[in-house]
Amino acid sequence: MRGLSAGRFASIARKELLQLRRDRLTLAMMAGLPVMQLLLFGYAINTDVRHIPTIVLDHDRSRASRDFARSMEATGFYRLVGEVESYDEISRALRSGAARVALVVPPRYSSDLSRGRTARIQLVVDGSDPQTVASATNTAVSLAAARSSELLVARMVESGGQPVPMPLEVEPTTWYNQDLRTATYVVPGLVGVILTMTMVALTSMALARERERGTLEQLIVSPVRRVELVLGKIFPYVAIGYVQMTLVLAVGKLVFDVPLVGSIALLYVLALLFIAANLALGLFFSTLAKTQQQAMQMSFFFLLPNILLSGFMFPYEAMPEPARWLAQALPLTHFLRIVRGITLKGSSFADVASELVWMGAIFVALVTLASLRFRKKLV
């Protein structure tokens, strides 16, 4: 190529490297993003759902029924969290997320086993998460088949080789998403993901834009307190968040026929805290960034663990314990439980109160950090 100067090429490359060297935030993200992706995909993400919170409704209260419940827990796929006395308690436990599976043992379970009849056990599964349904159902059916095989041999010997009924059967029952439609599970979750993406990105550029335009000086010399400035930066975007939320829910209902079982008014009220938490996080990022580009980079860096750890794509129960601890610090984790609980299960305020406590604590922490980071002087 004519006119190509190695000296000019080297000068431009050297200049670019020097600029990159001065941008420590970009360098840190270039090194940190591959490591974070490796850790998330290689360690934290697991599609094998284990330790599913399970409750037991035991009408038989026999040694045989207790043995079957213990054998379920021994597989490692179930974690027995308590016993209940009625289907109403099962409904409350599944709506609140305290349990994802309920084992229902009929009154004549041990009697049917001992008298050569087919003993049937019902497995009630929360269908709002299809991956959990598949794992819970397949494991219970396999366990029952293994138990039946042991009993079947003995029964056939006793009957002289004559056909005998299957000793044990599990009858799965799916609540809240009986057809196990993916859209029913994904679309409510998209409400939280889209709000996280846009709210954090919008506010992460707020102070950075003021700094780049030189208008930050006006804020510095004004009598506005730090908390007032932070809150003032946050709340104009709340209306945008509600518009986006309305669009996603409307399209989900009209196009994908996603059910809206619970109170939409309650969902809108509770969404305010989630929107505010994401806006506070974006504002905190803007206090760290010196340019809008850096603010956007931090927003993107934060988005990946949100999508992977919150339960949007992979079941929360499938994650190792350290990953679940980290997920609890993400506002999206708690909002997904709220939006799916209200839209798919008809959850009440009491059912999701614990998630609100978590989101409130996260919001207060983020507002405090953003307020402390902001200084009434040019940085």
C-alpha positions in Angstrom: 0.0 0.0 0.0 1.4 3.3 -1.1 2.0 6.1 1.4 1.8 3.8 4.4 4.2 5.1 7.0 5.4 2.8 9.7 6.3 5.8 11.9 2.9 7.4 11.7 1.2 4.0 12.3 3.4 3.5 15.4 2.7 7.0 16.7 -1.1 6.5 16.4 -0.9 3.1 18.0 1.3 4.5 20.8 -1.2 7.3 21.4 -4.1 4.9 21.6 -2.3 2.7 24.0 -1.4 5.7 26.2 -5.1 6.8 26.3 -6.2 3.2 27.1 -3.6 3.1 29.9 -5.0 6.2 31.5 -8.5 4.8 31.4 -8.2 2.4 34.3 -11.8 1.6 34.5 -11.9 0.3 30.9 -8.7 -1.7 31.6 -10.3 -3.2 34.7 -13.4 -4.2 32.8 -11.4 -5.7 29.9 -9.6 -8.0 32.5 -12.6 -8.5 34.7 -15.3 -9.3 32.2 -13.8 -12.5 30.8 -13.0 -13.7 34.4 -16.5 -13.0 35.5 -18.0 -14.8 32.5 -15.8 -17.8 33.2 -16.8 -18.0 36.8 -20.5 -17.4 36.2 -20.8 -20.0 33.4 -18.4 -22.5 34.8 -19.3 -22.4 38.5 -22.4 -20.5 39.3 -24.7 -21.6 36.4 -26.1 -25.1 36.7 -29.3 -26.5 35.1 -29.5 -29.4 37.5 -32.0 -28.3 40.0 -31.3 -29.6 43.5 -32.5 -29.0 47.0 -36.0 -27.9 45.9 -37.9 -26.7 48.9 -40.6 -29.3 49.5 -43.5 -29.6 52.0 -45.4 -32.8 52.9 -49.1 -33.3 53.4 -49.2 -36.8 55.0 -52.7 -38.1 55.5 -51.5 -41.6 56.2 -48.9 -40.8 58.8 -47.3 -44.2 58.6 -43.8 -45.5 58.6 -44.1 -46.2 54.9 -45.1 -42.6 54.1 -42.3 -41.2 56.2 -39.8 -43.5 54.5 -40.9 -42.3 51.1 -40.5 -38.7 52.1 -37.1 -39.3 53.5 -36.0 -41.2 50.4 -37.0 -38.2 48.3 -34.8 -36.0 50.4 -31.9 -38.5 50.2 -31.8 -38.0 46.4 -30.5 -34.5 47.0 -33.1 -33.0 44.6 -35.6 -32.2 47.4 -35.2 -30.3 50.7 -38.0 -31.0 53.2 -38.9 -27.7 54.8 -42.0 -28.7 56.8 -45.3 -30.5 57.0 -48.7 -29.0 56.3 -52.3 -30.0 57.2 -54.3 -28.9 54.2 -54.3 -27.9 50.5 -54.8 -24.3 51.6 -51.5 -24.4 53.3 -49.9 -25.9 50.2 -51.4 -23.0 48.2 -50.0 -20.4 50.6 -46.6 -22.0 50.6 -46.3 -22.2 46.8 -47.7 -18.7 46.4 -45.1 -17.2 48.8 -42.2 -19.2 47.4 -41.6 -21.0 50.7 -42.0 -24.3 48.9 -41.8 -25.3 45.2 -43.1 -28.9 45.6 -45.7 -30.5 47.8 -45.8 -34.3 48.4 -49.4 -35.4 49.2 -49.7 -38.9 50.7 -53.3 -40.4 50.7 -54.9 -41.9 53.9 -54.6 -45.5 52.7 -51.1 -45.4 51.3 -49.5 -48.0 53.6 -52.7 -50.2 53.5 -52.6 -50.2 49.7 -49.0 -51.3 49.7 -49.5 -54.1 52.2 -52.6 -55.4 50.5 -51.3 -55.6 46.9 -53.2 -52.6 45.6 -51.7 -49.6 43.7 -50.6 -46.9 46.2 -50.8 -43.4 44.6 -48.9 -40.4 45.7 -49.6 -36.9 44.5 -46.8 -34.5 43.7 -47.9 -30.8 43.5 -45.3 -28.7 41.6 -45.1 -24.9 41.2 -45.3 -24.6 37.4 -44.1 -21.0 37.3 -40.6 -22.4 36.7 -40.7 -25.2 34.1 -37.2 -26.3 34.8 -38.1 -27.0 38.4 -41.2 -28.9 37.3 -39.2 -31.2 35.0 -36.5 -32.0 37.6 -39.0 -32.5 40.4 -41.4 -34.7 38.4 -38.7 -36.9 36.8 -36.9 -37.5 40.0 -40.1 -38.5 41.9 -41.3 -40.7 39.1 -37.9 -42.4 38.9 -37.9 -43.0 42.6 -41.4 -44.5 42.6 -40.5 -46.7 39.7 -37.4 -48.0 41.6 -39.6 -48.7 44.7 -42.2 -50.4 42.5 -39.7 -52.7 40.9 -38.6 -54.0 44.3 -42.2 -54.6 45.4 -43.3 -56.0 42.0 -40.9 -58.9 42.2 -42.1 -60.0 45.6 -45.8 -59.7 44.5 -45.3 -61.7 41.3 -43.6 -64.5 43.4 -46.6 -64.5 45.8 -49.1 -64.6 42.9 -47.3 -67.4 41.1 -46.3 -65.3 38.2 -49.7 -63.9 37.5 -50.0 -60.2 36.5 -50.2 -57.8 39.4 -50.9 -54.1 39.6 -48.1 -51.6 39.8 -47.3 -51.2 43.5 -46.6 -47.5 43.5 -47.4 -44.6 41.2 -46.7 -40.8 41.4 -49.3 -38.5 40.0 -47.7 -35.1 39.2 -50.0 -32.1 39.3 -48.8 -28.7 38.0 -50.1 -25.5 39.5 -50.0 -22.0 38.0 -48.6 -22.9 34.6 -50.2 -26.2 33.7 -49.2 -26.2 30.1 -45.5 -25.3 31.0 -45.4 -22.6 28.4 -42.1 -20.9 28.1 -43.7 -17.5 27.4 -45.7 -17.7 30.6 -42.4 -18.0 32.5 -40.2 -15.7 30.5 -42.4 -12.7 29.8 -43.1 -11.6 33.4 -39.3 -12.0 34.0 -38.7 -9.7 31.1 -40.4 -6.9 32.9 -37.6 -6.9 35.5 -34.8 -7.4 33.0 -35.9 -4.6 30.8 -36.4 -2.2 33.7 -32.9 -3.1 35.0 -31.3 -2.5 31.6 -32.9 0.8 31.0 -33.1 2.3 34.4 -29.5 1.6 35.3 -28.3 2.8 31.9 -30.3 6.0 32.0 -29.2 7.2 35.4 -25.6 5.9 35.1 -25.1 8.7 32.6 -26.8 11.4 34.6 -23.9 13.0 36.5 -21.4 12.0 33.8 -23.4 14.0 31.3 -23.6 17.0 33.6 -19.8 16.7 34.1 -19.1 16.5 30.3 -21.4 19.4 29.5 -19.9 21.5 32.3 -23.3 22.0 34.0 -22.2 20.2 37.1 -20.8 23.5 38.4 -24.3 24.9 38.7 -25.3 22.0 40.9 -22.2 22.4 43.0 -22.9 26.1 43.8 -26.6 25.5 44.4 -28.0 25.1 47.9 -29.2 21.6 47.1 -28.3 18.9 49.6 -26.7 15.7 48.4 -29.7 13.5 49.2 -32.0 16.0 47.5 -29.8 15.9 44.4 -29.7 12.1 44.4 -33.5 11.7 44.8 -34.1 14.5 42.3 -32.0 12.7 39.7 -33.8 9.4 40.3 -37.5 10.1 40.3 -38.0 11.8 36.8 -37.2 8.4 35.3 -39.8 6.5 37.3 -42.5 7.4 34.8 -40.4 6.0 32.0 -40.1 2.8 34.0 -43.9 2.5 34.4 -44.4 3.1 30.7 -42.0 0.3 29.8 -43.6 -2.0 32.4 -47.1 -1.3 30.9 -45.9 -2.0 27.4 -44.3 -5.4 28.3 -47.3 -6.6 30.3 -49.7 -5.5 27.5 -47.8 -7.1 24.7 -47.3 -10.2 26.9 -51.1 -10.5 27.5 -52.2 -9.6 23.9 -49.6 -11.4 21.9 -48.4 -14.3 24.1 -51.6 -14.7 26.2 -49.6 -14.5 29.5 -52.0 -14.8 32.4 -52.4 -11.9 34.8 -53.9 -13.7 37.8 -53.2 -11.4 40.7 -53.6 -7.7 41.4 -52.0 -5.5 38.8 -52.5 -2.5 41.0 -50.4 -4.2 43.7 -47.7 -5.1 41.2 -47.5 -1.4 40.1 -47.2 -0.2 43.7 -44.4 -2.7 44.5 -42.6 -2.1 41.2 -41.9 1.5 42.5 -39.3 0.2 44.9 -37.7 -2.0 42.3 -37.5 0.9 39.8 -36.1 3.2 42.5 -33.4 0.7 43.5 -32.2 0.4 39.9 -32.2 4.1 39.5 -30.2 4.5 42.7 -27.7 1.9 41.4 -27.3 3.7 38.1 -26.8 7.0 39.9 -24.1 5.4 42.0 -22.4 4.2 38.8 -22.5 7.8 37.5 -20.6 9.0 40.6 -17.8 6.6 39.8 -17.6 7.4 36.0 -16.0 10.4 34.6 -17.6 10.0 31.1 -20.8 8.7 29.7 -18.9 5.9 28.0 -17.5 4.7 31.3 -21.0 4.9 32.8 -22.4 2.7 30.0 -19.5 0.2 30.4 -20.4 -0.2 34.1 -24.0 -0.7 33.3 -23.2 -3.5 30.8 -20.8 -5.0 33.3 -23.5 -5.2 35.9 -26.2 -6.6 33.5 -24.6 -10.0 33.0 -24.6 -11.2 36.6 -28.2 -9.9 36.9 -29.5 -12.0 34.1 -27.5 -15.1 35.1 -27.9 -15.1 38.8 -31.4 -13.6 39.4 -33.3 -16.7 38.4 -34.4 -15.2 35.0 -32.6 -17.9 32.9 -31.5 -20.5 35.4 -33.3 -21.8 38.5 -32.2 -20.2 41.8 -32.2 -23.6 43.5 -29.6 -24.9 41.0 -26.9 -22.4 42.0 -24.2 -23.2 44.5 -24.6 -21.4 47.9 -22.1 -18.6 47.3 -23.9 -17.7 44.0 -27.2 -17.6 45.9 -25.7 -15.2 48.4 -24.6 -12.9 45.6 -28.0 -13.2 44.0 -29.8 -12.1 47.2 -27.9 -8.7 46.8 -29.5 -8.1 43.3 -32.8 -6.2 43.2 -33.8 -8.3 40.1 -33.8 -11.5 42.1 -36.5 -10.3 44.4 -38.5 -8.5 41.8 -38.7 -11.6 39.6 -40.3 -13.5 42.5 -42.8 -10.7 43.0 -43.8 -10.2 39.4 -44.1 -14.0 38.7 -45.9 -14.5 42.0 -48.5 -11.8 41.3 -49.0 -12.5 37.6 -48.9 -16.3 37.6 -50.0 -17.3 41.1 -52.1 -14.4 42.4 -49.7 -13.7 45.3 -50.8 -11.2 47.9 -48.8 -8.5 49.7 -48.1 -10.9 52.6 -46.8 -13.5 50.2 -44.1 -11.2 48.9 -43.4 -9.1 52.0 -40.0 -10.7 52.6 -38.9 -9.8 49.0 -39.9 -6.2 49.7 -37.8 -6.1 52.8 -34.8 -7.2 50.8 -35.4 -4.6 48.0 -35.9 -1.9 50.6 -32.6 -2.7 52.3 -30.8 -2.7 48.9 -32.4 0.7 47.9 -31.4 2.3 51.2 -27.8 1.0 50.8 -27.5 2.2 47.2 -29.0 5.7 47.9 -26.6 6.0 50.9 -23.6 5.0 48.7 -24.6 7.4 45.9 -25.1 10.3 48.3 -21.7 9.7 50.0 -19.9 9.4 46.6 -21.3 12.7 45.4 -19.2 15.6 46.3 -20.2 19.3 45.9 -17.0 20.0 43.9 -15.7 19.2 40.5 -13.9 15.8 40.4 
